[in-house]
Amino acid sequence: MSGFIINENAFDDENNNNNKPNKSKKNSRKKKILDLIIVLLATVFVFCVCYIGRYYWQSLRNDGLNEDLIDGAVNYGDSSDSQDAAVDSAENSNDTNGNKGGSSGKKKEVKVPESIDFEKLKAQNKDVVGWIFSKNGVINYPILQGDDNSYYLNHLISGKKNINGSIFMDYTAKSDFSGYNTVIYGHSMDNGSMFRTLLNYKKQSYYDKYPEIYIYTPNGNYRMIIFAAYETKHDDLVFGKVYSEKGVEKLINHAISKSKIKTKVEVSSKDKIVSLSTCAYSSKNARCIVMGKLVPADFSSSSQNESNLSQNDTNISNSVLFD
C-alpha cells in the first residue's frame, strides 16, 4: 500500500520562517524603545548639567558684582570695631546642620561699615531703599523695593536677570522703615549667599554670636535687635498687613509664642519691627523668619568703641533657638 510520507520538519521549517518576521519586528520595536530611553536620559543629563552650570555661573557672577558694589558704595572708614568670623567654616557654610564638610575654617576680619553711599546706589537703581549687614561676613547687600514682590526674586540691582535675585523689601511697606512691620525677603542659596545664613539661627551658638543685624538707610542707621526666630508657612501672620499698634502687639506675641528664643529683649507695640524672611526647605512652602526691633545707631568711628554697650542696653540673654 502506497502512502504519503509526511515530513514534519517541513512544517517546522515553515513555522520558523513565519516566526522570523515577528521576532524581527519585536527586536526592532525593543531597539527603538531602548534608543528612545537613551535619548531621553541623555537629554535629561545635558539639561541637568546645563542647569547646574548656569546656577553656579550666575552665583559666581553675582558674588563678583556684589563685591564691586561693596567696593564702590560701602565706606568702612577707620573703624576699629572689627570681628574675626570663620566665614567659610560650618557656621556660615551652606550646611545649616553644622557639618564642616569641605570648609577650611579660615578666618577673616569683618568690619562694620561706617556709611553707605546711597547717592551712588540710587544713580544705579532708584529702587534702592537701604543696606543690610551682618558680622557673619555673608549678609552685606543693598535692599531694594519694587512695584511687586516678584521682580527682584530673579533680578539684580543692575536690572539683569539672575537666579540669586536681590534682597528686597515688601512692595507694600514704607520704604523708610517707618511702618509697623517691615518685611524683607531674600533667597536661601545653596552656596550660602543671600539670606541662607538666617537658617543658622536654629543654633544657640549662632544666635549668641550674632544677636543683631545692621540696617542702613538714607535717613539714618539702625541696629536690628533680634528677639524671635522661627519656621512657619508662607501664609503666616508676619506676612499680613499691620495697621495699628494693636496689630503690632498681636504680631509680637505671635512671633514670641512660635519662637524658641528666650531673651530679655524688651519689645513693645511702639517699636518698629523688621522681619527677615527666607525659604526654610524643611517642608513645602516653609519659611524661616528672623524678627527684630529697630534701634537708632551711629556706626561712625567715634562711636564704635561703645558698640558693645548695645547688648547690655537691650538686655540680650543666652537662650535656645530651636530644638
C-alpha positions in Angstrom: 0.0 0.0 0.0 1.4 3.2 -1.1 1.2 6.2 1.1 2.4 9.7 1.7 5.4 10.3 3.9 4.8 13.4 5.9 7.8 15.4 6.5 7.2 17.0 9.9 10.4 19.0 9.6 8.9 20.8 6.6 6.1 22.1 8.8 8.7 23.2 11.5 10.7 25.0 8.9 7.6 26.8 7.6 6.6 27.8 11.2 10.1 29.0 11.8 10.1 31.0 8.7 6.7 32.5 9.7 8.0 33.4 13.2 11.2 35.1 11.9 9.4 38.3 10.7 7.5 38.6 14.1 10.8 38.2 16.1 12.4 40.7 13.8 9.6 43.2 14.4 9.8 42.6 18.2 13.5 43.1 18.2 13.2 46.3 16.1 10.5 47.6 18.5 12.7 46.9 21.5 15.6 48.6 19.9 13.5 51.7 19.1 12.3 51.9 22.7 15.8 51.4 24.0 17.1 54.1 21.7 14.3 56.4 22.9 15.2 55.8 26.5 18.8 56.5 25.8 17.9 59.8 24.1 15.7 60.8 26.9 18.3 60.1 29.6 20.9 61.9 27.6 18.6 64.9 27.3 17.9 64.9 31.0 21.6 64.6 31.8 22.5 67.5 29.5 19.7 69.6 30.9 20.9 68.9 34.5 24.5 69.8 33.6 23.4 73.0 31.9 21.2 74.0 34.8 23.8 73.3 37.5 26.4 75.0 35.4 24.1 78.0 34.9 23.3 78.1 38.6 26.9 78.2 39.8 28.0 80.6 37.0 25.3 83.0 38.0 26.1 82.6 41.6 29.8 83.4 40.9 28.8 86.3 38.7 26.5 87.7 41.4 29.3 87.4 44.0 31.6 89.3 41.8 29.1 92.0 41.0 28.3 92.4 44.7 32.0 92.7 45.6 32.2 95.5 43.1 29.1 97.1 44.5 30.5 96.9 48.1 33.9 98.4 47.0 32.1 101.3 45.4 29.3 102.1 47.9 30.4 100.9 51.3 32.7 103.1 53.5 34.5 101.3 56.3 36.4 104.4 57.4 38.9 103.9 60.1 36.6 101.7 62.2 38.3 99.7 64.9 35.2 97.7 65.5 36.2 94.6 63.6 35.5 91.0 64.4 37.1 87.7 63.3 34.5 85.5 61.6 35.0 82.0 60.2 33.1 82.9 57.1 34.0 79.8 55.2 33.5 77.4 58.2 30.5 75.3 59.0 28.7 78.2 60.9 28.3 80.2 57.7 28.5 77.4 55.0 25.7 76.1 53.0 25.4 73.2 55.5 23.0 74.6 58.1 23.2 71.5 60.2 26.7 72.4 61.2 28.6 69.7 59.3 32.0 71.0 58.3 32.2 69.3 55.0 34.9 70.8 52.9 35.2 74.1 54.9 38.7 75.1 55.7 37.8 77.0 58.8 39.9 80.0 57.8 39.1 83.3 59.4 39.0 86.8 58.0 38.4 90.1 59.6 34.9 91.6 59.2 34.5 95.3 59.6 31.3 97.2 60.3 30.6 99.8 57.5 30.5 103.4 58.7 28.3 104.6 56.0 26.7 103.8 52.6 26.9 106.0 49.5 23.2 105.9 48.7 23.6 108.6 46.0 25.8 106.3 44.1 23.5 103.3 44.6 20.4 105.3 43.6 22.1 106.5 40.5 22.4 102.9 39.5 18.9 101.9 40.6 16.3 104.2 42.1 14.7 101.2 43.9 17.5 101.1 46.5 16.0 101.8 49.9 18.7 100.6 52.3 21.6 98.3 53.0 21.7 95.2 55.3 24.8 93.9 57.0 25.7 91.2 59.5 29.0 90.5 61.2 28.8 86.9 59.9 30.6 88.2 56.9 28.0 86.9 54.4 25.0 89.3 54.6 26.2 92.6 53.1 23.7 93.6 50.4 21.6 96.6 49.2 17.9 96.4 49.9 15.6 97.2 47.0 11.9 97.7 46.7 10.0 97.0 43.5 6.4 97.5 42.3 5.6 93.9 43.3 7.2 91.0 45.2 8.2 89.1 42.0 10.6 91.2 40.1 13.6 91.1 42.5 13.2 87.4 43.0 15.3 87.0 39.9 16.8 90.4 39.1 19.9 92.1 40.4 20.3 95.8 41.3 21.6 96.3 37.7 18.3 95.0 36.3 19.9 91.9 34.9 18.2 88.5 35.3 19.9 86.3 37.8 18.7 83.3 39.9 20.2 84.8 43.0 17.8 87.8 42.8 18.2 90.6 45.3 17.4 91.3 48.9 14.1 93.3 48.7 11.5 94.9 50.9 7.8 94.1 50.6 6.4 96.3 48.0 3.6 97.5 50.3 6.0 98.5 53.1 7.1 102.1 53.8 10.5 102.5 52.2 11.9 104.5 55.2 11.2 101.6 57.6 8.6 103.8 59.5 5.9 101.1 59.2 4.8 98.9 62.0 6.4 95.8 60.4 8.8 95.9 57.5 9.2 92.5 55.8 12.5 91.9 53.9 12.9 88.9 51.6 15.9 87.1 50.3 16.7 83.7 48.7 18.3 80.9 50.6 21.0 80.0 48.1 22.8 76.6 48.3 26.2 78.4 48.1 25.5 80.1 51.4 24.8 83.5 50.0 21.9 85.9 50.2 19.7 85.0 53.3 20.9 81.4 53.6 22.7 82.1 56.9 19.4 83.0 58.6 18.7 79.3 58.8 21.7 79.1 61.2 19.6 80.8 63.9 18.3 77.4 64.9 21.7 77.0 66.6 22.1 78.6 70.1 25.8 79.4 69.5 25.0 81.2 66.3 22.4 83.5 67.9 24.9 84.1 70.8 27.5 85.3 68.3 25.2 87.3 66.0 22.3 88.7 68.1 21.8 91.7 65.9 21.9 92.8 62.3 22.7 96.3 60.9 20.4 98.3 58.6 21.5 101.4 56.8 19.1 103.9 55.2 19.4 107.3 53.5 17.8 108.9 56.6 19.5 107.0 59.4 21.1 103.8 60.5 19.7 101.1 62.9 20.6 98.0 64.9 18.0 95.3 64.4 17.9 93.6 67.8 16.7 90.1 67.2 14.0 88.8 69.6 12.4 86.0 67.7 13.4 83.3 65.1 11.0 80.6 63.9 10.0 78.4 61.0 6.5 78.8 59.6 4.4 78.7 56.4 4.1 81.2 53.6 0.8 82.4 54.9 2.0 83.3 58.4 0.7 86.3 60.3 4.0 88.1 59.7 3.2 88.5 56.0 -0.1 90.2 56.7 -0.6 94.0 56.7 -0.3 95.6 60.2 -2.5 98.7 60.5 -2.2 99.6 64.2 -0.2 99.3 67.4 -2.7 96.6 68.5 -1.8 94.7 65.3 1.9 95.0 66.2 1.3 93.7 69.7 -0.5 90.7 68.2 2.4 90.1 65.8 5.0 90.3 68.5 3.1 87.9 70.8 2.6 85.5 67.8 6.3 85.5 67.0 7.5 85.0 70.5 5.0 82.2 71.1 6.3 80.4 68.0 10.0 81.2 68.6 12.4 79.0 70.6 14.4 82.1 71.5 14.1 83.1 75.1 15.5 86.6 75.5 15.1 89.6 77.8 14.9 91.9 74.8 12.2 94.5 75.7 9.9 94.9 72.7 6.5 96.7 72.6 3.9 97.8 70.1 5.6 101.2 69.9 8.8 99.6 68.4 9.4 99.5 64.7 9.7 95.8 63.7 11.7 94.3 60.9 11.1 90.7 59.8 13.6 88.9 57.6 12.2 86.0 55.5 13.8 83.2 53.5 12.8 79.7 52.4 13.4 77.0 55.0 13.1 73.9 52.8 12.1 71.8 55.9 8.7 71.3 54.2 6.6 72.7 51.3 6.3 76.5 51.5 8.3 76.6 54.7 9.8 79.9 55.7 12.4 81.0 58.2 11.6 84.2 60.0 14.1 86.3 62.0 12.4 89.2 63.7 13.9 92.2 65.5 13.2 95.7 66.6 15.0 98.8 65.2 17.2 100.9 67.5 18.8 104.0 66.0 22.6 103.6 65.7 25.8 105.5 64.9 28.4 103.4 63.1 31.0 106.2 62.8 34.5 105.6 64.1 33.9 107.8 67.2 31.1 105.6 68.3 32.5 102.2 67.5 34.3 101.8 70.8 30.9 101.9 72.6 29.2 99.5 70.2 29.4 96.6 72.7 27.1 98.6 75.1 24.2 97.9 72.9 23.9 94.4 74.0 23.7 95.4 77.7 21.2 98.2 76.8 18.8 95.7 75.1 19.2 93.0 77.8 20.1 90.3 75.4 20.5 86.9 77.1 21.6 83.5 76.0 18.8 81.2 75.1 17.8 78.2 73.0 16.6 78.9 69.5 15.3 75.6 68.1 15.1 72.1 69.5 
